[in-house]
Amino acid sequence: MKSLLDSIQSPEDLRRLDEKELPRLCQELRARIIQVVNRNGGHLASSLGVVELTVALHRVFESPRDPIVWDVGNQSYAHKLLTGRAARFHTLRRGGGLSGFTLRSESVHDPFGAGHASTSISAALGIAEARRLRGEGGKVVAVIGDGGMTGGLAFEALNHAGSLERDLVVVLNDNGMFIAPRVGAMSTWLSYRLSGRTFNVARRRLKEWLAGFPHWGEPTVYALRRLVESAKVLFTRGVLFEGLNFQYLGPVDGHDFGQLIPILQNARALDGPVLVHVHTTKGKGLACAERDPTAFHGVAPACLDHHHAEEDHPETASFTEVFSQALVREADANERVLAITAAMPDGTGLRPFAERFPHRFYDVGIAEGHAVTFAAGLASQGLRPVVAVYSSFLQRAYDMILHDVCLQNLPVVFAIDRAGVVGEDGPTHHGAFDLSYLSAMPNLTVMAPSDAAELERMLKTALTLPGPSAIRYPRDRAAAPVQKESPPLQVGRGRVVLAPTARPQLAILSLGSMLSSAVAAARLLSEQGIAVKVADARFAKPLDRELLFSLAKEAGRLITIEEGALSGGFGAQVLARLHQEGVLIPVQCLGIPDHFVPQGDRHGLLASLGLDASGIVRVARRMLSLPQSAERPA
């Protein structure tokens, strides 16, 4: 039988299909998504849950004339397959391939790029207003999950959209992760009737007729409108959205075309802001993903071949696992220790803490700014909150870190996961910038562990400090076993890791995750007769002045290396400190240059950035004016 999916090159082809063929198309979409994600990794459960919704949206609306803005974008796989990208879908999340999120440069059907949640309504409203100002027609659609609705930005946008009264359709994809009312026959019937053409034409004509009676027309129109809204919310769950001046439709079954398509058609015909509440099942069509949608949210390659969504664990633990175990031990010893996450209890390793200390664990939803200020409030009362968050997500709370934590010098600990290059999730998720902006904040101590034991010691150190602190660590395996009994560190003191017997010709000052590459490079250079001293800074702030100047004096040449942005980063801080002290030596800073790093394999990306042993060796030989041909590969 000929594939329906292979015959679709654009949404226009989809709209030409007989409606009876849509369930078969959905089966093919799910099969293709499962096949590619099992090979490449990616966001599986969320994409499987919106297959029918995606088909219905492209059936009813005319993208790109009716732009569809996806929140986060990690559930847009079916959307990509239906918008001319099926032939390249096998390249998903690979270097040079399709993004795992929506991307404006990838297709005209991606009107707005997104890798973080809660942005879709704001962006869609901006697009709708721009189209109005240009005199263009069509609807603008924002698709947001119930998890995305936990972000304050979503409600700010709803409030503004309701006041502007623009033609905006918000589709709330409720898969039970936040708002959990189930589909009911009465609410579905009522939403359909009250959104239908007959009812709304009558309402519009009545409003026009009443407008001819200026002394009592508008109050009567308002009273009639409130009467209708009261009737709707009596039977439906939309009182909040109706209060924000949205016409609320739903909830409807997001897997039933018989309900979904008519409701979306009615929403398209309505004037002003409309919210369509759709109930879906995350992981739909794949039994293991339906049973455990959290485990199958973001998966590694070959996850289905291993019958679970987690990576095979080698003997060494990940930095996330080391942090998780260490935090539980610290909380065992100190009942003032609390843990906070912004909708990432598994990704940040806080699940064991939550199970052990349920009354000291807080998941605030996708609300990083609130998480930080909430932690500040706790800290102001003598508690020791630890905010575990991905580096790229912490960016959203910049002002709260500065204003609510650092300015008040409150002892909040930021456990910053996924710092540096993260791999296939690409530029929206690389944690490149935390060192640059955190190092500029007064009162904040910034640390970066090079291995498991260092991470444990840094957490212990952070929980003893009178002010705020941050510990950044990569998405990688930790290099050493955890030491259960290890003392706190002396703040602002680094360590020499490798010292040659001869006077060094070059010194390497590494921060955090780059230490193993620095040591490997030093050993390669040693084999070539070049003596190199390697030090682990440990602290990006405060810098170890004594260590820094001893390296500069002894070696006369210095390489700094960090897994973060060069602009304003660790190397820039070292250069500034040397300059302030009048120390003028050749210094080469290695890190992430001033551009967004693409998606790809983490270690391959690090090599392409020169942040591996070979890259360090190349720079070292240039600094020593030695021919590169003598370089040995790592």
N, C-alpha and C positions, 0 to 999 in steps of 0.2 A: 504494500500500500504506500502510495506517495506521501511523503512527509508534508504536513501542513506548515510546520515551522519553516522548512526550507523554502517554501513558496512565498514567505512574507519578507519583503525587503523594506517595508515602511508601514506605518499604521494604516495607510490607505488600503493596503492589501488586506489587513485584518478586518476593516469595515466592510469589505466585499464578501466576506465569508458568510455562509448561512449560520444563523444563531445555533442551530443544532450541532454545528461542528466545533463550537467553542470548548466543550468539555474535552474533546480529543486534543485540541490544541494545548489545553492546560496540562494534559498528561505528557505531551511532548516537551513542553517547557520545563516541567519538573524533572523529567528524565535527563534533559541536557544540563540543567543546573547541577543535579546530583553528580553526573558524570564529570563535569569540569571541576567542581569544587573538591570532589574526592581526589582528583589529580593535582590540583593547584593549591588547595586550601581556600578558605574564604568564609563569608557569612552565609551559612546554610539555612538555619531554621527561619530566620526573618525573611529571606527571599522566597522560600517555599510557601510561607504563610500568605503572601500577597499575590499569588499568581492569578487567581480569578479577579481580584481587585484591579490588577494591572491591565488585564485583558479588557475588563469593563470600562476602565478609564479611557483607554485608547479606542474603544468602540464608540463611546459617547462623545468624548472631546476630540478636537482635531489638532493635535500637536504637529508642528510648533505654533500654529495660529493660536491655539489655546495652550499656553505653556503649563507644564506639569512640573512642580518643584517638589523633589523628594527630600524629606528630612533625613539627616545623616547620609543617606545615599547607599547604605550597605544593604538595603532591601530592593535595589534597583536592577537586579540581574535579569528578571523577566522583561523589564522595561528596555534594557539594552538589547535583548534578543529580538524584541519587536520593533526596534527602531534602526534597523540596518546594520547591526553589529554582530549578527549571528555567525557570519563567516570567520570573525576574529575572536569569537567568544572563548576559544580554546587558549588564548593568550592572557586570559584574565589574571591580573595581579602579578604577571611575570614582567621582567625587565623589558621595556619597550612595548608592552602589551596594553590591553584595556585596563583601566583603573578599576579597583574594587568599589569605587564610589562614583557619584555623578561628577562629570568634568566638562566644563564649557567648551574646551578646545577639542573634545572628542566627538561631539555631535550637536547639531542644532536643536535636538530634542532634549538636551541637558541645559536648560536656561540658567541654572545656578549650581555651582559646585558646592559640595558639602561632605565633610568627614566628621563633623561634630554635630550634636543634636540640638534641637529646639530653634533652629534658624529658619525653617521653611516658611512660616507664616509671615515673618518680617520681610523676608526676601520676596515672597509672592505679592505681598501688599505693595512693596516698592515697584515691582514689575507692573502691577495693575495700575498704579498711579501714573507711571511713566507712559503706559499705553493710552491712558485717558488724556494725558497732556498732549500726546501726539495725534489724538483723534482716531485711534485704532480701536477696532471692535474685538470681540472674542472674550472668553473667560480666562481667568488665571486660577489654577488649582494648586493647593498645598496639601501634600500628604504627610501626616505626622502621626507617629505612634503614641500610644498612651504613656510610654516611658518618656518620650520627648516632651510630653505635656507637663512633666514634673519640673522642667526648666522655667525659670521666671521670665526669660525672654519670650517664650510662647504666649504667656498671658499679657505681657506688655503689648505684643503685636495684636492679640485679640482685642484688647481694649482700644487700641488705635484704629484698627479696622472697623470696629463697630461704630466709632465716632465719625469716620470718613464715609461709611456706607457705600464703599466701592463694590464692584462685581467681583467678588472673591469667593471661591468655593474651598472650604477647608474640609478635608477628609480625615477624620480621626480614626486611625486603624487601631482598634482596641483588641489586643490579643491576651487580655487578662493580666498584663504585667503592672497595670496601674489602676485604671478605671475598670470595674468588673461587672457592670450590669449585663445580664444576658438578654438575648433577643426574645421579644414577646410578640405574639400575634396582634394584640391590640395596638401596641405602640407602632409596629410596622404598618398596620392598616391606616392608623390615624396620620402618621407621617406622610404616607403616600397620598391620602386624600387632601390633607392640608397643604401639600406642596404641588398638587396637580394644577394643570392649566385652567380648568374650569373655575376652581376656587379662587385662584390668584387673578384671573381676568375679572371675575366678579368683584374681588376686593379692590382692584385698581379702579374699576369703573365707579364703584361706590365712593372711593376717595375723590375721584375727579368731580363727581356730582356734588359731594358735600363741600368741595372747595368753592363752589358757587355761592355758598352761604357763609360769608366771612365771619359773621357774628357768632356762629355756633358750629361751623364746619370742622375746624381743626380740633377742638376739644372732643367732638363726637368721633372723629376719625381716630384720635388717640385712645378713647375709651373702647371703641370697637377692636382696635388692634390689641390692647391689653387683654380684652376678653378672649380673643382667639389664642393669645399666648398662654393665658391661664388655663384654657382647655387643653392645650398641647402639653404643658408641663404636668398637668394632672395625671396624664397617662404615659408620659415619656420621661426620660432622664435629663432633659435639656434645660432645666431651670437656670443653671449657671450660664450657659451660652446664650439663652434668650435674654438674660440680664445684661449681657455684653452687646446686645443689639444684633445677634446672629439669629437667623431663622434655623432652627434645629430640626433635623430629620433623622430619625432612627430610634434605637439601633436596628440595623438590618444585618442579615446573614451575609458576610463577605465572601462566601463560597457558593451562593445561590444566585445564578444569573437572573432568575425569575423575579427576585426581589431587587437585586443590586442595580441592574441596568435601568429599570423604570425610575428608581429613586434618583440615580445620577442624571437621568434625562430631565426630571423635574427640577433638580438643583441647577442644571444648566439654564433652564428657562426662567428661573427666578431672578429678580432684581436685587441688588445689594448683597451683603455678606451672608453666606449660608454655611452651616456646618453639618456634614453628613457623618453620622456615627456608625461605623462599620465594625462588626465583630468578626474576627478571624481566629484561626488556630495556628499558632506558630509551629513551624515544622510540618505543616499539612502535607500528607502524601508520603511521608517517610516515618514509619512506625517508631523507630528509635528517637528521632528528632521530636516527634509529638510527645513521647513519654518524658523526655528530658530536654526541653528547648534551650535551657541555659547552657548545658554542656555542648549542644550543637549550634550555639549562636555563632561563634567564630571558631573554625576548626583548622587543623593542620592537614597537609596532604596525606592521602591514604587513610583518613580517619575511618571510613566505612570498611576498609579492608581489615582493620584491627578491631572493628566492632565497637569502637568508642571514639570519642572526640578529642581525647588528649594525646599529646605526643608520647612516644615511648620514652621513659625516663632512664637516662644513663646513670651511672653510679654517682656522679656529681649532681648536686641539686642546683636549681636555678637561683638567681639572686632573690626572686620573688618568694620562693619556698624558704630560703634562709631567713629572710625578713619575717615571714609568717611564723616560723618556729621561734625565732628570737623574741618577737613581740609577745607571744603567749607566755614565754618564760618571764619576761619583764612584768607582765600583768599579774602573773602568779605571785611575784615578789612585792608588788606595789598596787594596792587596790585603787589608787588614784589614776592609774593608766587607763585611758579610754581609746577606742578606735572609731574612726569616721571614714566613710567612703561615699562617693557620689555615684551610686548605681553600679559599682564594680567590685562587689565583695569577692568574687572568684578571681577576676583578673589581677587584683592587687594582693591576693593571698590572705584576705581577712576572713574567709569562711571558717577556718579552725578557731579563730578568736571569737567569732560570732556564736559558734556552737558552745564554746567553753564559757564565755562571759556574755550571755545574751543581753543583760541589763547594762552592759558597759559598751555596747556596740550600736552604732547608728548608721543606717543607710538613708541618706537624705534625698535620694533620687538624682536626676541629672541636673544638679544645682551646685556647681563647684563654688561659686561665690558665697552661697549660703553656708556650705560646708565649712569654709574658712572662717567666716564671721561667727558661726555657731561655735566653732572650736575656740575662737577668741573669747567668747562669753564664758565657756567652760573654764578656760585657763584663768580668766579674771577671778574665778572663785576658788583657786588653789588646786584645780585638777590638772592632769597631764595628758591632754588630747594628742593623738597621733592621727594626722590626716594622710591616708594612703591614696595616691592619685597618680595617674599617668602624667608624664611631663607635658605632653601636648594639651592635655585637658586643664592642667593647672594654669595655663596662660589665661584662661577665662576668668580667673580670680585675681588678676594682678593687683587691682586697686584694693581689694580686701586684704591681701597679704601686706601691702604697704601701709594702708591707713588703719586697719583694724588690729593687725598683729604687730608689725614692726614698730610703728609709731608709739604704741603703748607698751612695747617691749614685753609681750606676753609669751610664756613658754609653750608655744605650739610647736610640735614636731611635724615637719612635712617629709613623708616617705615618698620619694619621687621615683616611680617605676617607669620603665621604658624611656630612660634618659639616653639620648643619642640616637643612633640609627636603628630603626625597628624592623625594617625589611619590607615585606610585600604590601603592607597597608599604605606605604608611600608618604608623600609630603604632608598630608594632613595629620599624620601620626608620629613622624620623626620628632624626637624630643631634643631639638637642636638649640633651643633658646633659653632654657632655664638658667644656665650659668650666667648668661649676659645680663638678664634683668634682675636676678636675685642678688648678684654681686654688688649691685648699685644700691641695695636697700640697707640703711643703717640698722644696727643691732642684730642683724641676722648672721648666724654662723652657717657656713656652707661646706659640706663634706662630700667626699666621693670615695667609696670603698673599691679596692682592687681585687678583693676576694671575699670569701664567706666569713672568715674570721674577722676581717676588718669591718664588714657590715655589722656584725654583732657588736663589736666594740663601739662603733659609731652610734648605734641605737642606744646603747647603755650611756654613752657620753651625752647624747642629746637629752635624755630624760633626767640628767642632773643639772642642766644649764638653767640659769635664772631667766633667760630670754629665749627668743625663737631660734629654730635651727632647721636646716634642710639636709637630707641625705639623698643623693641621686645615684641611681644604679641602673644598669642596662638590661635589656631583654636578652639574657644570655645565661650560660651556665656559670656558676661560681667556681673559682679555681682551687679552693681548698676546703677541707671539712670544717664544720663549725666547732669552735672551742667553747665548751659549755661554761668554763670558768675563765673569763678574760676581763681584765680591768678596763675602766674607761680610758680614753686617750687624753693626753694633755692637749688642750685646745691650741690650735695654731702651730703644732709641731709635726713635721714630716719625718721621713726616715730614709736612710741610704739603703738601697736594696742590693746593689752590685757595685763593688769597688775593686778596680784593677790593682795589681801589685805595683805597676809602674804609674808614673804621674799621668793622669788622664789628658788626652788631647781634646776631649769633647765630653760634655755632660748632657744627660737627658733628664729633664724634670717632667715626670708623667703625673697625670691626674686620673685617678679612678681606673676605669675599665681598660685604659691604654697601657697599663704597666706590663702585661705579658708581652705585648708587641715591642715595647721598649727594651725589655730584657733580651728577647729573641734577637733584636737588631744589634744590641751590644755584643752579643756572643758571635754573631756573624762578622761584625767588624773586628772583634778580637782575633778571629781566625785569619783575618787579613792584616794583622799586625797593628791594629788601631785600638788603643786603650780608651775605654769609655766608662764613665761613672754614671750609674742610674739611681735616681731618687724618686720616691713616691711622695707627692706633696700632701696627700690626704685631705688637706683643707684648701679649698679655693678662696675661703675667707674665714678668718684672717690668714694671710700668707705667712709662711715660716721665713722670717727675714734672715735668721742666722743660717739656715740651710741654703737659702737662695744665694746669699753673698759668698758662702764658702764654696759653692759650686762655681760661681762666676770667677772667683779668685784662683781656684785650683786649676780649672780646665781652660778658662779664657774663651770658650765657645759654649753656647747653650742652645739646646733644642727643647721647646715645650711641646707637649702633645696632649690633646684633650678630645673627647668625643662630644664636641659641642661647637657652636658657632664661634668663629674667630673674632667677629666684630663684638667687642665688649666682653669677650670671654676670659678664660683663665690666662691664656698667653698674653692678652692685652693688659691684664692686671700685673703680670710679671714685668712686662716692658715698662709700664708706668712706674712701678716701684724702683726698678733699676735706674730709670731716668731721674726720678726724684732724688736718688742718692748719688747721682753723678757717676754711676758705673756704666762705662761705655765699652761693651763687648759685642761681637757678632751674636745675634739671637735669631733663630728661625722658629716661628710658631706654626705648628701643625694642628689642623682642626677642620671644621666644616666651613667651606668658603661661603661667600655672600650670595648664595642662590639656594633655591629649594631643591633638596635631594630627591630624585625620582624613586619609584618603587623598584624592588629587586631583592635578591638574597642579601641578608645583612652583611655577611662576611665579604661577599663580592663587592658590595657598595663601599665598605670600609677600605678595601684594596683600591678601588677606583678613586677614592679620596686621598690616597697616600697614607692612610692610617693603619698600615700593617708593617711588619718588619721590613719588607722590601722597600716600602716607601720611605721609612726612616733612614734606611741605609743609603738610599739615593741622595737624600738631603744632606746626610752627614758627609758623604764623599764630596758633594759640591762645596760644603762649607770648608772642607780641608783641601779643596782644589785638587782632588784626585780624579783620574779618569774613571768614568762609569763602567767601562768594559771590564774592570777588575772586580766588579760587584758579583757576589755569589747570590743566587736566588735563595729565598727563604724556604 
